């Protein structure tokens, strides 16, 4: 097996810290905050179900690519050979590309993008406690830090999103255009606004050029890390920041993904980790802090290879959108999600998935193979 080396040289000699459960410090009223987040997500799902008659995710409802691939893990040095990356191997994988709203909007309402990766055939103690589960999920978004510091701040923002769930799509298109203009002004001045992007001001760019991040940390075996999925193939990297006109194309992002994988026989991403080298600069409980890459660069631990294929279809949507749930809490104890944002996701993701399954009259379970994945 070919050895995978870091994509950047280490900038200093600081070693990664060792994981300690004491790193997490829940807030006294975190249970109440979690319950309020669950209630808000359920309200979004109820509203979209009333409007469309089909159960959707409370966030990231619209998929733009549903891809079958393979995660290839090479021979790694000890600090990186942790969890599912502890030994070389090849694992079937599903990659779901999405945008953040909980309703199915035209793509001209431009919002942050997500990538959910489900890796199959992993071994080790599962967080679920289910002996038959052999999956590891990584839930990623195209920004390296979370907009909110903790669960309480996230709840405030989520309530704003929920308040727009029943607003007309025409109004959202107009608002998105205004917010994109405001974001362009901010970026010309050398800044960036996560708030503007999150509310509909994300630049109209190709989704396949994005780098996606876990934003919040996870346990990385003996250590702690954030995770990223970064384009590796030159034809993917060429799409970084590439303009994509989706006006008049309600599903323009999906059409672009379909066209891309119809033309390219193989495309690859680097799955990378940023090891935590000190809690002062890389806190666990504040997900809004950008961990400095000067102290700890993102380093490649595996390659996601995705062959040319029909990248989205109604049959795949039924299997993935309706039949699968993605959560950072699907996986190994060795990759336990950490911090306030991750803790509230445990109950929130489970409740959202259960409500969606009930609305659609079907059960959700973790796949053991992709033998029946529609081609």
Secondary structure, DSSP 8 states (H G I E B T S, - for coil): --B---SS--SS--------GGG----TTHHHHHHHHHHHHHHHHHHHHHHHSS---SSS-EEEEEEEEEEEE-B--TTT--GGGSS-EEEEEEEEEEES-SS---TTSB--EEEEEEEES--S-BTT--TT--EEEEEEESSSS-SSSSHHHHHHHHHHHHHTTTS-HHHHHHHHHHHHHHHHHHHHTT---HHHHHTTB---B-GGG--EE--S-EEETTEEEEEEEEE-SHHHHTTTT-B---TT-TTHHHHHHHHHHHH-SEEEEEEEEEE---TTTS-SS-TTS---TTTS--EEEEEEEEES-----HHHHHHHTTT----TTSSBGGG-B-SHHHHHHHHHHHHHHHHHHHHHT------S--TT---
